[in-house]
Amino acid sequence: MAIRILVVGCGNMGKSHAKAYHKLEEFEIVGLVSRGEESRNQLSELLGGYPTYGDYHTALAETKPDAVSINTYPDTHASYVMSALDAGAHVFVEKPLANTVEECLEIQRAVEASGKKLVIGYILRVHPTWTTFIDQAKLLGKPLVMRMNLNQQSHGETWQVHKNLMQSMSPIVDCGVHYVDIMCSMTGAKPTSVSAIGARLTDDIDQEMYNYGQLQVRFDDGSVGWYEAGWGPMMSETAYFIKDVIGPKGCVSIVDKNPQQDGVSSDTVDAHIGTNALLVHSSLTNPDGSFSKADHYIDTSDEPDHDQLCELEQQYFLRAIREDVDLSDHLNDAINSLRIVLAADESVKTGRTVSL
């Protein structure tokens, strides 16, 4: 019997996940929910006509789904997840899980009490290039130096989405959970402290918010990592994509072998999800000081696109439900990465290093 799923949020991520549920015969969409009538009607029409709702709680009560997919703005995540669990549904929710660690812990207790499955949308965890990137990083020895960013010269509709997001959280929090999670996976070590800086580069956001930030995290094995994120029409297109790890034995980087042929700007999702190669460098040298191994590429040009990655996430959600997969570590890791980026946000506001 198909899993009856209610899709909440019909924007970029909700649309991609809904397309996955529509394609996978193990799911049956029972409704599409969004505050905006146009977005839910357009998505329903695209997928052949599903019931639409303007209110989440009405949809939840009327459809009585087996599972709920939450793809709304982050400030609704915690309450929507709790309502879905109270209704006896499994939950897929886009990152971040909540706005605070306390909300996450409340959700964790509710999940444990309900016996239902909760999957958070950490899309890089199902990305074959990123899993290879992590594996290669683990071969570099310790400590690791991890350098990552996600800067977007956003404008028009994308800038409006970013401004909406910044009503509740900064760029280093919203997207930082992905990359801090990757750093934790690469090191397998405990984060010990975080420091961060930030700047407000526009009058289009609240005075207490900043649209550029950079965090530095330290680990108990000596590893260090930095993550940078900036949103807005003022952001530079120079070096907007850095995904680089260095260790005693060399380094590995996600690179674009043919950047001039791509025509991709930092404003698009694919600019930060898509890759086409890993460049691997060994630090081994010959007696004369020359490198003993040539750098080499690991080709990743056949990787899935954004919609296909969302489908992989939903296949994981399906397996978790059908095979009763233990998701304790998945949830703990999500809470851990959020704890780190929220500490970074605190550091920006106080000007102090935050111990974890």
Phi, psi and omega in degrees: 000136182291151176277119182280117188237138176258124182260121184246119186099121185240027175277209186303307183287318179300321178297314181295318179291321178298322177297325178292315179297322180296324182281324184277119185292345180284349177248150173229115179287125180256352178179153176240128185240133169201155178290327180271123182297321184297316184294318181288325179290321178296318180292319178299316179296319179301322185265007174099004174103089174245155177301143181237152182220146176262351182230126183298312186291326174296315180298318181297317181290322185279324184271335181047062186285160172280333183212154179232136177248114187255115185228041184261184176294149189304331184291349177261348190303309186299310182293322179293320177298314181298320179295320179294317178296319177299330179275002177081025183253148166290158186226132162251130180225136176294155177286157347285157183301322182202180179271343181222158176295323180299319177296320178299316181293325176296317177297317180302316178297321180293321178297314180298322180288328185277332186076008180270165181265139176232119177243131178259142188285068174270082191299331181292340179290339178254003182277118184300325178294318182289326176293323175292320177302314178297314180299317179294322179297325181290348178269358188270359183083183181231150000281168176254147169246118186245125184236120183215147173212168175209086179257138181230122174279067188283148179207167177058229184298320181295320178296323177296318177299316179296319177297322176296317179298322183284000171290340181234335181203157183277165177302321183289342175274309186301309182264340183298331181302324178300308192279329172294322176300319177297316179300317179297322178293321181293318184274327188062020185249169181270127175290138184248329180201159180222138169229155185203158174230157179207161179213141176263111188253013183206151175270003182279359181233167181302149182298335181273354183259158177227143182255004171226135177207155174219133178244154174231125182242140179248145181241159185284357174261009181092352179290152177223153178213148171235149177224135183233137177214133176217141180235142171136165183291348180270350186291148181279143174276354180281126176056042179280346181235102176233119176223097197216133179229133182236137175221176180304330185267359180143208181208161176219139184222144168277123186227164173249113183289336183226061186299327183290345183264352190276323182064029182256133178256166182292349183284346186260153178298316184297337178295337184247340176268318184284148175216173169220359177192154167251133177256120184250129180235135177256141180274357181298136180233158175277169179305330181276002178094351179284156178291137183271345178233135177284146173299148178218155179261144166254113185288131178231022187292345181265018184292159179291153175275185187299314180296322179292325176294320177297324177294321177298322177298318182286333172294323176294317177301316179299314181296322179299321180286310187289326184255008179053051180291136177285115183255019182301313180294322179302313180290317179299319180295321179296318179294320180297314181293323177293321178302319182293313183288330175290326174294323176297319177299319176298320180296320177301316186284332183258341184075017183239152171289137181252124175280143180258000000 
